[in-house]
Amino acid sequence: MKKTLVAIAAVVATTGAMADVTIFGIVDQAYATTSTTAADGAKTTTNAIKPTYTGNELGFKGSEDLGNGMAADFQIHFGPTVDGGNSPVASQTTPYTVSGSSAPTNYQSWVGLKGDFGSLRVGQFFSPSFFNNATYDTVGYTAFGYNAGAVNGTSATLLANTIEYNLPSLVQGLTVSLSNNQGETAGASTGNQNNARINYAAGAFSVGYAAANINTSATTTTAQNSLGFSYDLGMAKIAYYTTSSKLSTATTTDTGNVYGVSIPYDAFTIGLQSSTGTVSSVSTSASLVQVMYALSKRTKLIFQQGMTDVSGSKVATAGSALGLWHSF
């Protein structure tokens, strides 16, 4: 094996430099129990081995210097199955729900150019709206789906067939992202959506706003907004974000509000979060306690305990999980 690597290095040395490529990933597995109580009092319990924090990841990314301050870069990012079930795939409400995958990659995969003009990329991306929510979520955004995604429909988490443009940094701490997604359906505009996000961070303070306009059908559109902020007090970090979503033909607006705090203590990080929201005039509330213990910089033990309550259908769901998370 060592001789093979030496031979490859020799070939590269004589034929030209290779692009800088990094292999990265995460293995996230937990024993999780979910109990649901229906309006009639009937209770069902499901036990599973599954990812509960970020999901499992395997990716390749790299760049090549093109000269004159410009570079080409790429990323191919998969969501592999570790527990033997179906591949996780991003969805609207719980980004890493274990379900059948309809795409070859389950995360961001793209090719692009970057330079003084910013960066222009083509491929599949997490939407700017998703990133805005995730930035101000204190439990990792994916934990059991106990976040605004669970109480308010937001723009699709993962956008395929997308062009993304990130503006250069004109003001220190200010970032701006734009994306256009093509639905690739008959009727041209059906399924298309535009996303935009602006974020400003200075010291301990951060604030961000995102907006999306989605062609829900040939005759209707959905307008979605997200506003969040956080402040790091040192002993704890507090965060809040609010979302809204309104179909052009609807008379009501779906809303969500998420409050969170993250408390570091030695090797522990304690995350507390609660959310309230209304979808189609039905109120939902959720809460989550998450405790992470860092065994090293790349390995964590994670415990979660949460619950949701849907007032309209009188359905309550409680869940707990104990897992191991490792990055490489």
FENWORA-V167550 format. One record per residue. SS is DSSP state (H for helix, E for strand, - for the rest). D_FIRST is the distance of its C-alpha to the first C-alpha in whole Angstrom. Layout:
BEGIN
{{SS/D_FIRST} {SS/D_FIRST}}
END
This chain:
BEGIN
{{-/0} {H/4} {H/5} {H/5} {H/6} {H/9} {H/10} {H/11} {H/12} {H/14} {H/15} {H/17} {H/18} {H/20} {H/21} {-/22} {-/21} {-/20} {-/22} {E/21} {E/20} {E/20} {E/19} {E/21} {E/23} {E/26} {E/26} {E/30} {E/31} {E/35} {E/37} {E/40} {E/44} {E/46} {E/50} {E/52} {E/56} {-/58} {-/62} {-/63} {-/61} {-/59} {E/56} {E/52} {E/49} {E/45} {E/43} {E/39} {E/35} {E/35} {-/34} {-/37} {-/36} {-/34} {-/32} {-/28} {E/26} {E/23} {E/23} {E/22} {E/24} {E/24} {E/26} {E/27} {E/29} {E/32} {E/34} {-/38} {-/37} {E/35} {E/32} {E/30} {E/29} {E/28} {E/27} {E/26} {E/26} {E/26} {-/28} {-/26} {-/28} {-/27} {-/30} {-/30} {-/33} {-/34} {-/32} {E/34} {-/35} {-/38} {-/41} {-/44} {-/45} {-/42} {-/39} {-/37} {-/39} {E/37} {-/38} {-/37} {-/35} {-/36} {-/34} {-/30} {-/30} {-/32} {-/32} {-/32} {E/30} {E/31} {E/31} {E/33} {E/35} {E/36} {E/38} {-/41} {-/43} {E/41} {E/38} {E/38} {E/36} {E/36} {E/35} {E/35} {E/36} {E/38} {-/41} {H/43} {H/45} {H/43} {H/41} {H/45} {H/45} {H/42} {H/43} {-/46} {-/44} {-/44} {-/42} {-/39} {-/41} {-/40} {H/41} {H/43} {H/44} {-/47} {-/47} {H/49} {H/47} {H/49} {H/52} {-/52} {-/51} {-/49} {-/47} {-/44} {-/41} {E/39} {E/40} {E/38} {E/39} {E/40} {E/40} {E/40} {E/42} {E/41} {-/44} {-/43} {-/44} {-/48} {-/49} {-/47} {-/46} {E/47} {E/45} {E/46} {E/44} {E/45} {E/44} {E/45} {E/44} {-/45} {-/46} {-/45} {-/48} {-/52} {-/54} {-/52} {-/53} {-/52} {-/49} {-/49} {E/48} {E/48} {E/47} {E/48} {E/47} {E/48} {E/47} {E/48} {E/47} {E/49} {-/48} {-/48} {E/50} {E/48} {E/50} {E/49} {E/51} {E/49} {E/51} {E/50} {E/53} {E/52} {-/53} {-/54} {-/55} {-/57} {-/60} {-/59} {-/57} {E/55} {E/55} {E/53} {E/53} {E/51} {E/52} {E/51} {E/51} {E/49} {E/50} {E/48} {-/51} {-/48} {-/49} {-/49} {E/48} {E/50} {E/50} {E/52} {E/51} {E/54} {E/53} {E/56} {E/55} {E/58} {E/59} {-/61} {-/63} {-/63} {-/66} {-/64} {-/61} {E/58} {E/57} {E/55} {E/55} {E/52} {E/52} {E/50} {E/49} {E/46} {E/46} {E/43} {E/44} {-/42} {-/39} {E/41} {E/41} {E/44} {E/45} {E/48} {E/49} {E/52} {E/53} {E/56} {E/56} {E/59} {E/57} {-/60} {-/63} {E/61} {E/60} {E/57} {E/56} {E/52} {E/51} {E/48} {E/47} {E/43} {E/42} {E/38} {E/37} {E/34} {-/32} {-/30} {-/29} {-/27} {E/29} {E/32} {E/35} {E/37} {E/40} {E/43} {E/46} {E/48} {E/51} {E/52} {E/56} {E/57} {-/61} {-/62} {-/61} {-/61} {E/57} {E/55} {E/52} {E/50} {E/47} {E/44} {E/41} {E/38} {E/35} {E/32} {E/30} {E/27} {E/25} {-/22}}
END
